Amino acid sequence: MSAVARRLSAASLAIILSWGWKRAAIAFFAGGLSDLAMAPFNAWPVLFLTFPVAVWLIDGAGAGRMRGVPVAAMTGFWFGLGYFVPGLYWIGDAFLVDAKTFAWLMPFAVLGLPAYLALFTAFGFALARLIWPRDASRVIALAVCLTASEWLRGHVLTGFPWNAFGYALSEPLALAQTASLIGLWGMTFLSVAIFASPAVLIDGRARGRAPWLVPAVAVLVLVGMGALGAMRLSMHPTALLDQVKLRIMQPNLEQDAKFNYSAKQAVMQKYLALSDRASGPQSTGVGDANILIWPESAFPFFLTREADAMAEIADFLPKSTVLITGSVRAPDLPPGSRITRAYNSIYIIDHDGSVLSIYDKLHLVPFGEYLPFQEWLERLGLEQLTKIQGGFIPGTLHNSLQIPGAPRALPLICYEAIFPAEVATRDGRPGWIVNLTNDGWFGISTGPHQHLQQARLRAVEQGLPLVRAANTGISAVVDPLGRIVAQLGLGIEGVLDSRLPAAIAPTIYARAGDFPAATIVVLGLLIVLKRRFTKRTS
C-alpha cells in the first residue's frame, strides 16, 4: 500500500469511528467547506473532499441504534447546518435595513433558517442509511436520497431550493449545459454521485476488485459532460435580435429610500436622469432602446395611483420605447376604500402612459412579503420586512407578457427565478425571461452572485435568454446557453445597453420537465436496492 493510500485509509477510518461532538464537528466543517462550490467562488473540486466525508460518516453511523438511522440524521443535520450558515449569512443584512424594528430577529434568520433547511439534509442522510449497501453503490444511495431531500427542500412550505447541490456543476459553463437535458434535480444527482465517488477508494479488494474504477468513471462522466457542453456551446453561438434593443437601469438605490414616500420625487428624478444617461460616444440616451427596464418594486408609492408620476414617465418615453418596471400595485377596491394589502407587480407602460400588461408575483417570500399564520403573528406584534399589513397578495396567473416590437416575455419577480418549475406559462413558450429583482436588501455580499447563478441556469434549462434588472446589481443579459452578453456589477449605479439574444429550440428539459431526472433517481434507487438485497441474501 502506498503512503498516500495509507494516509487516506487512516483519515477515513478516523472519520468512520468518530462519535459525539467530534462527529458533529467533522460534519459541520465538511458542510461549510462545501459552500465554496457555490458562487461567487465556484470552487467545486472541493466537493471531491467533502462528499466522501459524508459517505464515511454514514458508514460509521451503523454502530448506532436502529441501524444507525438516528445517528445518520443527526450527522446530516450538522452537515447541512455547516453548509447553510455560511451560504445564507447575507440574509441577516435584510434585518439591518430597519435595524430598530428587525435587528433583534437577525440571529433567528442567520441560524434559524439554516437549521430548518438542515432538517432536509438530515432526512437525506437518514434515508440513505436506511437503504445503505456495503459496496460502492452506497455512493448512488447518497445521490438518490440527497436528490430527494433537495427536491423536498425546494417544494415543502412553498420551498427554498437556494444553493441546491446541482449548482456546483453550473461552472464552467460547458458543464452547465447538462441542465438542458435533466434540469437542476438531475444535476443534483450527478453532483452528489460524482463528487462522493472517491469514498470507495478505501474499500480495497474486500468490497470490490478495483475500487479506483468508480471514481475513474465519475471523472469520465465529468469530462464527458464538459466535452458535450463545449460542443453544444460551439453549435449555438449567441444570436442577437437587431430589432430589440434593451436598456436596463440599475439605480443602486438605498433600501430606506425605496420605502419612503417623501422620497417620491427624488426617486423619480434619479430614475429618469439615469435612464437617459449616455452609455458611450455614440449613445443618445433612452432613445437608443425600444425597451427600458427598471427593477423590482421601483417606487415608494403605488405607481398608477400617482398621476404626476405616470405623466412624467409618458413625457419621458420616446414614441418607440416601452417601459418594463416593477411596482407595488393596489388591489381593485371601491373608491374611498382603505388599502391594507397590495401586489408585487410588473407593469408594461407605453409612451402614452398606458398600461399594456400587468403581472402579479405568484411565489411570495415568507417573512419578507408575508407571514405564515399572518393574522396570529400580527396580533403578537410581528410584521414582515416589507411592512405591508396583512402581507402581499399572491397573483393567480403566470402568463407571458405581450411587448410591442419584441417576443413575448416570461416575467419572474425576485426569487421566483430560483424555482425551475416557475419557468412555465399557460399560453405557450415565450421568447425570453425577464427577471426584476431587488437584491439591495443584501448589500455587497455573496447573495446576489448566487441569485444570478441560479437565474442563469433557468436560461440553460429552457433555451431562453434571460434579462435581469436588479436595483443594486447584478443586472445582466444572458443568452439561452447561459453566456453573459452584458453585465453591470454589484453596487454600481448605471445603465446597461444590449440587444436581446434570440431563443433556441426548446430543450429536452423544457419539453419533459423533471421526468428525466426522476427516471435517473428511480433507476439509481433500483440499483441500490438490488445490491442491498443481493448482499443480504448471498
Phi and psi in degrees as a GROMACS rama.xvg file:
@    title "Ramachandran Plot"
@    xaxis  label "Phi"
@    yaxis  label "Psi"
@TYPE xy
-72.122  165.176  SER-2
-62.8446  -38.0947  ALA-3
-63.7695  -44.3164  VAL-4
-64.0824  -38.5855  ALA-5
-64.6551  -41.772  ARG-6
-65.7346  -40.7083  ARG-7
-63.2877  -43.0051  LEU-8
-63.7268  -41.1318  SER-9
-66.4542  -42.3408  ALA-10
-65.555  -44.4403  ALA-11
-65.3012  -37.7992  SER-12
-64.8008  -39.6454  LEU-13
-63.1183  -38.3443  ALA-14
-69.0993  -44.4703  ILE-15
-60.9543  -39.7773  ILE-16
-88.6325  -4.25336  LEU-17
-63.5486  151.861  SER-18
-148.117  162.371  TRP-19
61.9275  -136.857  GLY-20
-66.3041  -29.0006  TRP-21
-64.303  -43.1914  LYS-22
-62.2787  -44.5397  ARG-23
-62.2658  -42.0743  ALA-24
-66.2814  -41.3173  ALA-25
-61.8598  -45.617  ILE-26
-63.6254  -43.9498  ALA-27
-63.3346  -44.2621  PHE-28
-65.774  -42.0706  PHE-29
-62.7821  -40.9106  ALA-30
-63.864  -43.2868  GLY-31
-63.9038  -40.8895  GLY-32
-65.1009  -31.8457  LEU-33
-63.3598  -25.4899  SER-34
-63.9047  -21.3471  ASP-35
-65.4259  -13.9433  LEU-36
-74.0886  -14.7851  ALA-37
-93.2685  166.954  MET-38
-61.8259  149.325  ALA-39
-89.1017  4.34748  PRO-40
-81.1539  -44.7747  PHE-41
54.0754  34.2806  ASN-42
-88.9278  61.1164  ALA-43
-63.8191  -24.3444  TRP-44
-58.3979  -20.1249  PRO-45
-60.1902  -24.4749  VAL-46
-68.9769  -20.7411  LEU-47
-64.6385  -18.7665  PHE-48
-95.6716  -39.5338  LEU-49
-85.5826  -36.4687  THR-50
-70.4535  -35.8408  PHE-51
-59.551  -34.5306  PRO-52
-59.544  -40.7684  VAL-53
-61.0539  -41.6031  ALA-54
-62.3518  -46.543  VAL-55
-66.3441  -34.8829  TRP-56
-64.5423  -39.7678  LEU-57
-70.0473  -35.991  ILE-58
-53.8468  -47.3008  ASP-59
-75.0883  -16.5875  GLY-60
-67.6057  -17.4317  ALA-61
-63.9082  -14.0606  GLY-62
-76.0081  -11.2842  ALA-63
-85.8935  -178.022  GLY-64
-75.0344  165.661  ARG-65
52.1466  45.3499  MET-66
60.5889  21.6256  ARG-67
82.8509  4.22194  GLY-68
-62.8316  -47.4002  VAL-69
-61.2975  -40.1966  PRO-70
-64.7974  -41.8818  VAL-71
-62.8873  -39.5706  ALA-72
-62.4005  -45.7072  ALA-73
-65  -38.863  MET-74
-61.3192  -44.2183  THR-75
-63.2914  -35.4804  GLY-76
-61.9732  -45.7979  PHE-77
-68.4019  -36.5515  TRP-78
-61.9317  -46.8347  PHE-79
-64.319  -41.4915  GLY-80
-62.4534  -42.3085  LEU-81
-63.0925  -31.7807  GLY-82
-75.1996  -43.0824  TYR-83
-85.1232  -29.1396  PHE-84
-62.1339  -54.5766  VAL-85
-71.079  -25.1765  PRO-86
-74.5377  -24.782  GLY-87
-123.246  16.9147  LEU-88
-56.3824  -31.6869  TYR-89
-64.9002  -17.8238  TRP-90
-60.4135  -30.6524  ILE-91
-60.199  -27.5616  GLY-92
-61.4577  -31.3877  ASP-93
-63.5992  -28.1005  ALA-94
-81.9028  -4.62546  PHE-95
-100.309  -6.10472  LEU-96
-62.0655  -44.3007  VAL-97
-120.529  76.2033  ASP-98
-62.1567  -33.6296  ALA-99
-59.7227  -36.5631  LYS-100
-89.6409  -39.1791  THR-101
-117.753  -7.92831  PHE-102
-58.2729  -32.9064  ALA-103
-66.7873  -19.6173  TRP-104
-86.8679  -8.35935  LEU-105
-57.2687  -45.8142  MET-106
-60.5724  -34.4145  PRO-107
-65.3197  -36.093  PHE-108
-74.2035  -45.1935  ALA-109
-70.0365  -31.5863  VAL-110
-108.874  -34.9793  LEU-111
-68.3231  -46.7425  GLY-112
-63.663  -47.6706  LEU-113
-58.4157  -36.32  PRO-114
-65.447  -39.9965  ALA-115
-64.1714  -46.7919  TYR-116
-65.2828  -31.9658  LEU-117
-65.4741  -21.0982  ALA-118
-61.8409  -33.0662  LEU-119
-70.9215  -39.3303  PHE-120
-63.8725  -38.729  THR-121
-59.9764  -41.606  ALA-122
-62.9846  -41.8524  PHE-123
-62.4987  -43.6413  GLY-124
-64.6425  -43.5607  PHE-125
-63.892  -43.6969  ALA-126
-63.5819  -38.8467  LEU-127
-63.4281  -42.3837  ALA-128
-63.7749  -32.763  ARG-129
-64.7198  -32.9478  LEU-130
-111.283  15.1763  ILE-131
-63.2767  116.952  TRP-132
-85.3631  172.701  PRO-133
-100.698  0.198164  ARG-134
-110.37  -165.134  ASP-135
-63.1773  -19.8314  ALA-136
-68.2137  -6.99966  SER-137
-66.2284  -22.9765  ARG-138
-63.0208  -41.6206  VAL-139
-66.7109  -36.9047  ILE-140
-59.8399  -43.7123  ALA-141
-64.906  -39.9079  LEU-142
-64.5793  -43.3305  ALA-143
-60.7094  -48.1198  VAL-144
-76.0791  -36.9632  CYS-145
-71.2806  -32.7408  LEU-146
-63.7917  -42.4873  THR-147
-63.3792  -43.3217  ALA-148
-69.9604  -35.316  SER-149
-67.5098  -38.2467  GLU-150
-62.6859  -42.4699  TRP-151
-61.8974  -41.5137  LEU-152
-59.7179  -30.8351  ARG-153
-82.4905  -2.70307  GLY-154
-130.708  -32.3989  HIS-155
-68.3214  135.907  VAL-156
52.3183  50.5567  LEU-157
75.2376  -14.8492  THR-158
83.6433  152.216  GLY-159
-155.122  78.024  PHE-160
-84.0658  35.1119  PRO-161
-66.3525  135.234  TRP-162
55.2426  37.8011  ASN-163
-55.1805  148.164  ALA-164
-58.2831  -25.3926  PHE-165
-63.3419  -22.3213  GLY-166
-69.007  -14.1141  TYR-167
-60.3527  -26.8186  ALA-168
-97.6141  19.1108  LEU-169
-92.1008  -4.12289  SER-170
-135.631  135.926  GLU-171
-66.9931  166.51  PRO-172
-61.6788  -28.2818  LEU-173
-60.9171  -39.1268  ALA-174
-66.1724  -35.6316  LEU-175
-64.5872  -20.0282  ALA-176
-63.7638  -21.6626  GLN-177
-61.0806  -24.6456  THR-178
-62.6811  -23.7183  ALA-179
-68.9546  -15.1134  SER-180
-99.8612  -46.7033  LEU-181
-123.751  -0.00801546  ILE-182
68.3671  -175.592  GLY-183
-60.8196  -41.6045  LEU-184
-73.8346  -32.0343  TRP-185
-67.5488  -38.362  GLY-186
-63.745  -34.6546  MET-187
-64.6654  -44.381  THR-188
-58.4763  -48.2711  PHE-189
-63.918  -40.0603  LEU-190
-58.0961  -50.2466  SER-191
-65.6869  -46.3082  VAL-192
-63.2469  -44.4047  ALA-193
-67.2077  -49.8544  ILE-194
-76.9814  -21.8138  PHE-195
-83.8024  -10.7454  ALA-196
-59.3906  -34.6164  SER-197
-61.2986  -13.5689  PRO-198
-59.2502  -29.059  ALA-199
-79.9324  -5.03445  VAL-200
-63.0291  -20.648  LEU-201
-85.1258  -7.09767  ILE-202
-68.4572  -35.8496  ASP-203
64.9049  -166.1  GLY-204
-74.9585  -13.0617  ARG-205
-66.406  -29.4912  ALA-206
-116.112  -6.38227  ARG-207
-178.968  151.118  GLY-208
-74.5191  -27.7823  ARG-209
-139.518  80.946  ALA-210
-62.9743  -22.3227  PRO-211
-72.4965  -14.7965  TRP-212
-65.8973  -38.5328  LEU-213
-64.134  -53.5297  VAL-214
-63.5219  -30.2638  PRO-215
-63.786  -43.0551  ALA-216
-64.084  -39.8467  VAL-217
-61.3834  -43.0763  ALA-218
-65.6947  -38.558  VAL-219
-62.7176  -39.264  LEU-220
-62.153  -43.0616  VAL-221
-62.9508  -43.7511  LEU-222
-65.174  -40.9047  VAL-223
-62.6543  -41.0732  GLY-224
-59.771  -44.4781  MET-225
-63.9178  -41.4505  GLY-226
-66.7498  -46.3745  ALA-227
-65.6841  -36.9011  LEU-228
-65.2966  -42.1521  GLY-229
-62.9261  -38.3939  ALA-230
-64.1168  -41.9402  MET-231
-63.9339  -40.9822  ARG-232
-63.0943  -39.7572  LEU-233
-70.3218  -28.6493  SER-234
-80.0722  -17.1257  MET-235
-128.7  73.3462  HIS-236
-63.281  155.525  PRO-237
-63.2677  124.944  THR-238
-112.163  132.425  ALA-239
-111.949  141.631  LEU-240
-84.3319  114.271  LEU-241
-61.395  -32.3824  ASP-242
-84.3766  -7.05733  GLN-243
-115.999  104.928  VAL-244
-110.149  124.737  LYS-245
-103.61  147.046  LEU-246
-133.123  117.103  ARG-247
-101.6  126.18  ILE-248
-99.4129  121.012  MET-249
-112.692  99.9344  GLN-250
-79.2599  -20.312  PRO-251
52.7124  48.6399  ASN-252
-86.3989  137.326  LEU-253
-61.7023  144.296  GLU-254
-62.2291  -36.4486  GLN-255
-65.7204  -29.0973  ASP-256
-70.6909  -32.4265  ALA-257
-69.2364  -15.7091  LYS-258
-121.769  21.4472  PHE-259
-117.118  106.84  ASN-260
-61.2036  -31.9967  TYR-261
-65.4226  -16.4636  SER-262
-90.0389  10.2953  ALA-263
-51.225  -55.1506  LYS-264
-68.2735  -38.483  GLN-265
-63.5155  -40.2706  ALA-266
-64.1099  -46.9224  VAL-267
-60.6823  -44.7417  MET-268
-65.2721  -37.7099  GLN-269
-64.5893  -45.0004  LYS-270
-60.5801  -46.211  TYR-271
-67.4795  -44.2461  LEU-272
-65.0161  -43.4756  ALA-273
-67.2435  -39.147  LEU-274
-64.8633  -24.3807  SER-275
-99.3578  6.65476  ASP-276
-68.5834  137.821  ARG-277
-69.2918  135.949  ALA-278
-105.33  3.12187  SER-279
-179.002  174.933  GLY-280
-58.6081  -32.2707  PRO-281
-94.637  0.150926  GLN-282
-78.8058  139.969  SER-283
-114.001  22.3895  THR-284
85.5801  -147.116  GLY-285
-62.7351  -21.5601  VAL-286
-64.7195  -14.7339  GLY-287
-73.0003  -19.5983  ASP-288
-113.019  150.628  ALA-289
-105.684  -4.5474  ASN-290
-134.484  116.576  ILE-291
-102.114  132.924  LEU-292
-124.406  125.638  ILE-293
-111.005  157.235  TRP-294
-77.5636  -175.692  PRO-295
-62.5671  145.677  GLU-296
42.7031  53.6738  SER-297
-66.5017  -25.1617  ALA-298
-119.21  147.834  PHE-299
-86.2374  39.3699  PRO-300
-165.975  168.968  PHE-301
-79.1876  107.697  PHE-302
-55.4631  -52.1891  LEU-303
-73.7854  -7.82266  THR-304
-96.2937  1.90348  ARG-305
-111.756  95.1468  GLU-306
-60.2695  -36.0839  ALA-307
-68.4399  -37.0699  ASP-308
-66.5822  -42.6976  ALA-309
-63.8653  -36.9732  MET-310
-66.4458  -39.1268  ALA-311
-62.8125  -41.3354  GLU-312
-64.8624  -43.5022  ILE-313
-62.3379  -41.69  ALA-314
-67.7581  -30.0562  ASP-315
-79.307  -38.7852  PHE-316
-72.8307  129.785  LEU-317
-64.2892  161.984  PRO-318
-59.8586  -31.5569  LYS-319
-95.3575  10.1788  SER-320
-117.653  137.054  THR-321
-115.676  155.868  VAL-322
-109.201  129.579  LEU-323
-107.199  119.581  ILE-324
-142.063  148.218  THR-325
-81.8015  152.942  GLY-326
-168.812  148.28  SER-327
-73.6742  134.655  VAL-328
-118.822  129.844  ARG-329
-76.1282  142.847  ALA-330
-69.0335  160.712  PRO-331
-76.4643  111.314  ASP-332
-130.01  158.149  LEU-333
-59.7974  149.856  PRO-334
-54.2902  138.789  PRO-335
86.5071  -7.13947  GLY-336
-70.7822  146.649  SER-337
-82.4719  130.071  ARG-338
-90.2606  117.863  ILE-339
-114.7  -18.7408  THR-340
-133.73  165.217  ARG-341
-155.016  168.909  ALA-342
-101.136  149.55  TYR-343
-96.4006  113.171  ASN-344
-130.214  167.475  SER-345
-120.529  131.335  ILE-346
-111.553  146.486  TYR-347
-114.353  120.652  ILE-348
-123.78  134.907  ILE-349
-98.1961  -176.621  ASP-350
-69.2727  -12.457  HIS-351
-89.6742  -2.50717  ASP-352
82.3451  11.397  GLY-353
-83.3037  140.215  SER-354
-86.7537  114.571  VAL-355
-87.7854  -35.7067  LEU-356
-151.88  154.458  SER-357
-137.101  139.786  ILE-358
-128.561  129.794  TYR-359
-104.462  129.674  ASP-360
-57.5546  129.363  LYS-361
-88.7635  -44.7675  LEU-362
-98.2064  94.6943  HIS-363
-82.5127  156.09  LEU-364
-88.8342  119.067  VAL-365
-60.8517  137.513  PRO-366
70.4463  -15.143  PHE-367
-97.3207  -45.3675  GLY-368
-115.414  -12.6796  GLU-369
-159.286  163.037  TYR-370
-108.835  133.173  LEU-371
-58.3863  140.822  PRO-372
53.8388  52.607  PHE-373
-50.3285  -55.4749  GLN-374
-63.9868  -41.0147  GLU-375
-65.1469  -44.3272  TRP-376
-71.0592  -32.6701  LEU-377
-66.622  -33.5993  GLU-378
-63.8375  -27.7138  ARG-379
-83.2233  0.256868  LEU-380
93.7093  6.25995  GLY-381
-87.0376  156.124  LEU-382
-150.075  155.489  GLU-383
-77.5938  167.061  GLN-384
-59.4651  -32.9596  LEU-385
-80.879  -6.72328  THR-386
61.0049  28.0058  LYS-387
-87.8399  110.503  ILE-388
-60.2063  131.395  GLN-389
84.6643  -9.93134  GLY-390
81.5513  163.404  GLY-391
-67.6598  156.893  PHE-392
-94.7279  125.982  ILE-393
-71.9525  147.107  PRO-394
-72.7564  178.022  GLY-395
-122.08  -21.9511  THR-396
-127.148  146.006  LEU-397
-119.495  66.9493  HIS-398
-95.6159  155.351  ASN-399
-74.3808  161.583  SER-400
-100.36  133.679  LEU-401
-84.0029  125.437  GLN-402
-126.794  122.661  ILE-403
-56.8806  131.902  PRO-404
74.1552  13.8558  GLY-405
-147.209  159.849  ALA-406
-63.1142  159.197  PRO-407
-60.9167  143.264  ARG-408
-115.287  139.807  ALA-409
-89.6393  117.642  LEU-410
-87.0873  135.007  PRO-411
-133.964  126.782  LEU-412
-104.119  123.542  ILE-413
54.0798  -122.579  CYS-414
-80.0574  4.57538  TYR-415
-57.9502  -24.6185  GLU-416
-73.6192  -8.5702  ALA-417
-91.6254  -1.884  ILE-418
-104.327  110.397  PHE-419
-55.8668  -37.1805  PRO-420
-71.8966  -15.0929  ALA-421
-73.3869  -19.2768  GLU-422
-85.4784  68.5355  VAL-423
-155.926  146.153  ALA-424
-129.083  168.003  THR-425
-90.9086  -3.04467  ARG-426
-124.105  37.9857  ASP-427
90.203  179.62  GLY-428
-76.5277  127.62  ARG-429
-79.9604  177.553  PRO-430
-98.3738  -16.2128  GLY-431
-165.901  166.531  TRP-432
-110.865  130.272  ILE-433
-114.707  122.129  VAL-434
-118.462  108.437  ASN-435
-99.1535  132.62  LEU-436
-145.873  164.109  THR-437
-130.119  80.2565  ASN-438
-80.7339  9.09497  ASP-439
-63.3722  -19.524  GLY-440
-58.0097  -26.3326  TRP-441
-111.572  8.0747  PHE-442
59.8237  -156.632  GLY-443
-89.5282  91.8653  ILE-444
-144.025  -176.219  SER-445
-76.7107  -18.0897  THR-446
-54.4269  -53.3594  GLY-447
-61.7492  -32.7372  PRO-448
-65.0187  -42.2166  HIS-449
-65.1305  -38.9485  GLN-450
-62.6165  -44.2004  HIS-451
-63.9784  -42.4379  LEU-452
-56.3359  -42.8453  GLN-453
-75.2332  -39.911  GLN-454
-63.7103  -37.751  ALA-455
-64.1471  -33.9948  ARG-456
-66.6962  -26.8122  LEU-457
-62.3709  -37.6158  ARG-458
-62.5514  -43.8144  ALA-459
-65.4831  -43.6628  VAL-460
-58.6023  -41.0539  GLU-461
-97.0531  -17.9455  GLN-462
72.0433  31.8798  GLY-463
-121.269  141.469  LEU-464
-68.3351  152.774  PRO-465
-122.427  131.257  LEU-466
-119.643  123.747  VAL-467
-124.038  123.777  ARG-468
-115.508  117.574  ALA-469
-121.959  138.793  ALA-470
-54.555  -53.1441  ASN-471
-107.152  5.46907  THR-472
101.114  159.738  GLY-473
-100.876  115.844  ILE-474
-84.096  145.805  SER-475
-160.922  156.604  ALA-476
-116.759  124.041  VAL-477
-122.945  134.561  VAL-478
-81.5034  172.666  ASP-479
-70.4475  -1.95187  PRO-480
-109.84  7.60968  LEU-481
93.5861  1.74137  GLY-482
-72.6321  136.068  ARG-483
-80.1996  112.074  ILE-484
-81.0909  -40.9859  VAL-485
-152.066  149.786  ALA-486
-154.007  143.563  GLN-487
-121.391  121.202  LEU-488
-67.3039  174.829  GLY-489
-72.4508  134.329  LEU-490
75.0342  23.4985  GLY-491
-115.449  137.024  ILE-492
-94.2904  130.979  GLU-493
170.353  -171.161  GLY-494
-124.635  152.063  VAL-495
-126.196  117.187  LEU-496
-104.806  136.563  ASP-497
-164.306  153.995  SER-498
-83.1922  157.534  ARG-499
-80.5588  125.503  LEU-500
-64.7022  150.416  PRO-501
-84.3981  145.164  ALA-502
-71.3619  160.615  ALA-503
-110.633  179.378  ILE-504
-60.8026  150.602  ALA-505
-54.5095  135.498  PRO-506
-75.5947  169.951  THR-507
-59.8948  -41.0692  ILE-508
-65.0874  -38.5344  TYR-509
-62.0739  -33.0753  ALA-510
-83.3199  -41.8421  ARG-511
-103.096  -12.1633  ALA-512
63.9565  -138.796  GLY-513
-84.9957  5.66522  ASP-514
-60.333  -45.3447  PHE-515
-60.4312  -41.6576  PRO-516
-64.6419  -42.9034  ALA-517
-62.3923  -37.8997  ALA-518
-62.3446  -43.7891  THR-519
-61.4222  -43.9927  ILE-520
-64.758  -43.1997  VAL-521
-64.6489  -43.4309  VAL-522
-61.8041  -41.4789  LEU-523
-61.2708  -41.1251  GLY-524
-63.789  -41.8887  LEU-525
-62.8308  -40.5133  LEU-526
-61.5711  -45.7468  ILE-527
-63.3669  -46.3582  VAL-528
-64.5918  -38.6492  LEU-529
-63.2333  -44.6888  LYS-530
-64.6658  -41.1791  ARG-531
-65.907  -43.2427  ARG-532
-65.9637  -41.5367  PHE-533
-62.9882  -43.1583  THR-534
-65.6747  -35.368  LYS-535
-76.7867  -24.714  ARG-536
-104.123  -9.09077  THR-537
